[in-house]
Amino acid sequence: MSVFALGLNHNTAPLDLRGRFAFTLEQLAPSLTGLRQKLPGAPEAAILSTCNRTEVYVAAPSAQVQPAIAWLAQAGGVEAGALREHAYVMQGSAAARHAFRVASGLDSMVLGEPQILGQMKQAVKEAEAAGALGTTLHQLFQRSFSVAKEVRSSTEIGAHSISMAAAAVRLAGQLFEDLAQTRVLFVGAGEMIELTATHFAARTPRHMAVANRTLERGEKLAIRFGAEALRLSDLTERLHEFDIVVSCTASSLPLIGLGAVERALKKRKHRPMFMVDLAVPRDIEPEVAQLSDVYLYTVDELAQQVQTAGEKRQAAVEQAEAIVETGVQSFMHWLDQRHTVPLIQALHAQADDWRALEMARARKLLAKGAGVDEVLDALSKGLTQKLLHGTLAELNASEGEQRLQLAQTVSRLFLRGKQS
């Protein structure tokens, strides 16, 4: 048994292609069922899907990599060859290292960002609920979380990062002279919108509103920030009222189209609008970026605005990578030990069979009136002969270099206390 990770992320695939492989929380369980049915033996599996990446983790022999690629390509509606151009496959220690780096924020658009850890925990929760998680992947992910915790507590990997939410506020501040005079609309009510709303609320805009598919959830977030709650169906009619629009939903189709923005600009008499689309797939049609009075940033473009912090950050990265490497070695040692479990179980079963046979013989001898010393002697000889028979037969059948190597192994196993 081994593990492999298959996926594509912001480093390997463009935004629109990543959007084809985005899975909502509701899609994870049936998708995992479909994947496991496609692979021989229904192996352990988990799917991590965020705006930056879609990754499939599987505990199975490497021969199942190609069927997994075929399944993922079909799920995204692309040819397997097209997927391979933008995907990566990591196996064994490389897969473990990748999982640990992802959980620690070392593979994120914004180095050290903490959101990915929560997203990975949610992915594991969904895999467990779907019955797709077993001992191997459970160990992989729990060790990922432990490594991430150590990285977070022992290094300054996240201390100097500018989150994408903070970057959105900074860019909006470059367009509008006073953010306190702006009206801000948030579309969606998930973790990323909540984070972004927190940053904007700190600048005390004149008005904030939250539009969400589920009005109850939107109202809950709106109350927290003293904002107005809107129905998603009212979005296009109210769009012109807002200077800043930040959207991040799980919709499979754009919620804000070119026509709606054009009408909004007309009502605004072409006063500029600042728009941020953090969703994958997109919430805002890409053609909107061509409008002269709109400043639209996608999740990829916003990430380019995030700056790193030089030498201090690099030192933290090196420290974090060392923690990751220690975690990888520990996991691989555990995995290697797992490989010998069937052999150990078989050895115990064989030994129990031999013991049972010799005990049966000993009872028969006692029943016939044999003395205790005679029975014990026969019992010990019988067990010894059974224990050594296979080893001696292999030694006698081997020749040359093979016999020399076998002799050294037998010596290590049976003469450990006799060797000088």
N, C-alpha and C positions, 0 to 999 in steps of 0.2 A: 504494500500500500504506500502511495506517495500522494503529494498534493500538487496541484497546478492552478495558476491564476491566468485567466484569459480576459482581455478587455481592451478598451480604448479610452484615452483621456485627452485633456486640453493640450498636451504636448504632442500627441500623435494624430489627432483627428480634428477637423474644423467643426465649428459650432453646429452647423446644420446637419452634419453627419451624426454627431453625438446625439442630436435630437431624435434621430430615428431609433436609437437604442435606449431611450429613456423609459424606465419602468415606474409606474406609480406604485404606492404601497399596496393598493388593491390588486395590482397585477402580479405581485411577487409570488404569492402562494401558487396560483395556477401555472405561472411560468416555471417555477421550480418543479412542479409536478410533471410538466411537459418535458423539461430538460432531463429529468431522471428517467422518464420513460424512454427517452431517445438513447440513453447511454446504457450499455450492458450492466446488469446487476444493480440498477437503481442506486448509484453511489451517493455519498454525502455531497451536498451542494448548497451554495449561498450566493445571492446576487446583491451587489452593492451598486446603487444607481443614484447619482447626484448630478448637479448641473455641470460638474467638471469631468465626470467619469461614469462608465458602466463597466463593472467587472464581475466575472463569474469565478467563484472559487470552488474547486472540486477535489475531493479526496478519492483518488482512483488511479489505476495504472496509466502511464503516459500514452498507451494506445488509444485512450479515450479522448485525447486532445482534439483530433480531427473531427470526430462526431460532435464534439462540443462547439467547435468553430462553425460547423454546418448548421447546428441548431441556432446559434446566436445570429448568424447571417440571415437565416429565415425569419427570425423574430424581428429583425430590423428591415426586412424587405430588400436586402441587397444580395448580390452574388458573393459566394464565399471568397472568391479571389479578390474582390473589391474590399471586403472586410480585412483580409490579411494585409493589405497595403497600409492599413492604419491601426492594426491591432498588435498587441504584444502577447506572448505566451511565456510564462515563467514557471519553472518546475523545481520541486525540492526546496533547497535552501534559498534559491532566488525568489521563489513564490513567498516563502516565509519572510524574507527580507523586505519584499515589496509590501506585504500586508502590514508589517511593523512600521515601515516608513509612512505608509498612507495614514495609519492610525495616529502617528505622531505629528502629522502635518508637514512632513518633510517632502511630500510629493504633491503638495497643494499649490494652487495658483498663488495664494498668499501664504508664504512660508510661515509655518507655525500656527496657522489658524486652527481654532479649537472645534469648529462646527463638524468637521469630518468625523471626529471620534463619536459624536452623538449619532451621526448618520450610519456609521458602521455598527454601532450597538443596535440601532433599529433594524438594520439588515439581518443581524444575527437573531434578533427577536422574531422576525418574520420567518426566517428559516426554521427556527425551533418550532414555531406554531404550525408550520407546514409539514413537520416530521422529516425534514431534509437534513438535519444536523446530527452528526454522530460524534464519537469520541475524538476522532482526529481533527475535524474542523473546530469542534468545541475547544480543544486545546490550543489550536492555532489562534483563534480569536481571543480567547481569554488571555493568552500570552501577549497578544497585540495590545490589549487594553492595559496590561501591566507595564509593558514597555512604554506606552504612551504616557502613562501616569508618571513613570520615572523620568522620562524626558521633560515633561511639564514641570515637575518639582525640582529636578536637579540642574536644569539648564535655563538659559534666558532665551530660548528659541522663539517664544511668542512675545517677549517683552518689547521688542522694537518694531513689530509689524504694524503696518497701516492696513486695517481691514478694508474689505471692499465697501462696507457700509460707510466707513469714515472717508474713504476715497470719493464716494458719491457725493457726500456733503461738501467736501473740499472743492470738487469740480463745479457743483451747483453754486458755491460761493464765488467762483470766478466769473460766472455768468450774471448772477444777480448781486447787485451792490449790497443789499441788506436782506438776508434770508428771513429776518423777522417780518418782512412785508410780503412774503410769498405765501401761496396756497399750495399745499402738498397733498397728493393723492397716492395712497398705497393700494395696489391691487393684489389681493391674496392676504392670507393671515398666518402663514407658516413661520418657521424659525428665522429665515433670512429677512422676511419683511419685518418681523418683530425687532430684529437687530438693527435694521436700517431705520426703522421708526424711532428707535431709542436715540440714535445719533442725530436725526433731524429734530426731534423734540427738544434736544439740548440747545438748539438754536432758536427756540420759541417762535416758530412760524405763525403767521396771522391765523391760519386755519389749516386743519389736517382732516383728512377723511380716509376711511378704509372701505374698500369695495371687495366683497368676498362672495363666493358661490353659496356658502352656508351663512345666512345672515346672523345666526346666533353666535357663531365663532367670530365673525367680523365685529359684532357688537362688543364682544368680550375684549377684543384687542383695542377697539375704539375707546371704550370706557377707560382703559388703562392710561391712554395718552390724551384723554380729553378731546377725542376726535369725533367726527360724525361717521355714522355707519351707513353705507350705501348698498343697495341691491346691485348685483352685477349687471342686471338688465338695464339699469339706469346709467351705466357707465358712459355710453356714447353721447347721451343727451347732456351729461354734466361735464364732459371732458374739457370743454372750453373754459371752465371756471378755474382750472388749476395751472399753475406755472411749472410745477414739478410733478412728474408721474414716475413712480417706481413700481414695477410689476414683477411678481415671482409666483406663479401658480403651477399646478400640475396639468394644465390643459394641454391636450394633444394638438390643438389648433390655435392660431393667434386670436387673442381677444380684442386687440386694438388694431384695426385695419387702416390702410392708407386713406380711404375715403373719410373715415371718422375723424382722423387727425386733420385732414384738409378742411373739413367743415368747422372743426374747432378753431383752427387758425383764422379762418374767415371771421368767425364771431369775435375772436380776440383782436381783430384788426392787425393781425400778423405780429403781435407781441410774441417774443420767443418762448419756446417751451423746452424744458430740460427733461429728458426721458431716459430712464434706466431700465433695461430689460435683463433681469437676472435669471430668467427662466430658460430651461432646456427641456423640450423644444421651446422656440421663441413664443413670447406672449404678444409681441409687437411686430407687425410685418416689416421685413427688412427694408422695403421701399420707402418707409417713413424717413429713413436716414437721408434720403435725397432731397427732402424738403428744406428750403433755405432757412426757415425760421425754427427748425427743430434741431436740437443737439441730442442725438440718441447714442447711448453707450450700451453695448452688449456686455455679457459677463466676461467675455474674453478681452474686450477693449478696456473694460474697467480694471481688469487685473494688470494690464500693462502700465496703468497709472500708479500702481502700488510700488513703493520704493523699499529697498532693503537698507540695512544699517551698517554696512561696511565691515571692518575688522572684528568688531564685537560680535556681530551676528555670525560671521564665519567661524569664530571660535566656538560659539554655541552649537552651530551645525556639526562641527567636528566632534564635539562632546556627545551630541545626540546620536550621531552615526555609530559611535563606539558603543553606546548603550544598546542600540539596535543590533549590532553585530553579536554582542554577548547573548542577547535574546535569541538570535537565530541559531547560534551554536547549541544553546540549551534545548531548543525545540527539536533540532535535528538529532540530538542525542536521545531525546525521548522517543522520536519517531523510529530511530534505529532499534531501540529496545523493543518497540512494538512489533517489529518485524520478526523477532525471535520468540514472541509469545506462543505461537502455534507449536514451535519446536519444543519449548519448555513444557507445554501442556502434554505433548505426545510422549516426552521422556517420563513425566510423572505417571502417565497412564500405563506405559510399558512396565515401569518399576512396580506399580501396584499389581499388575497382572502376574509378574514374576513372584512377588511376595505372596499373593493369594495361592499360586500353585504350590510353592514350597511349604506354606502353612498347611495346605490340604495334605501334602505328603507327610508332614510331621505328625499330624493328628492320626493318620492311618498307622504310622509306626508306633505311636503311643498306644493306640487301640490294640495293637498286636502284642503289646507287652514290652516293647523296646525300652531301654533305660533312657533317662533324661539326657545324660551326656552324649549317648549315641545319637539321639534325635537332634540335639543342638548341633552336633558336629555335621550331620547330614544336611541340616537346614542351612548352616553357614556355607558349606561347600556348594550346595545347589545354587544359592544366591550368587556366590562368587563366580561360579562357572558361567551362569547366565549373563552376569555383568561383563565378563571378559571375553566371552565367545566371539561376539561380533568384531571387537577390536583386534583380537588375535588373528581372526580369519582375514581381515583386511590387511594386516601386516604381512601375513604369509603370502597373500595373493599379489602384493605390490612388488615393484622392482625399481632399481636405480634411484634416480632423483626423487621420484614419487614416494618410494619407501623411506628415504631419508627424511623427507618433509613430514610424512605421516608419523615416523618414529619420534620426531621432535614434538609433534602435537600430542601424541600419546604420553610422552614423558611429562609435558606440562600439565596434562590432565590428571595423571595417576601417580606421578612421582614427585609432586611439588615439594614434599618435605624431605626427599632424599637427595635433591640436586644440590651440588656444592656451589 
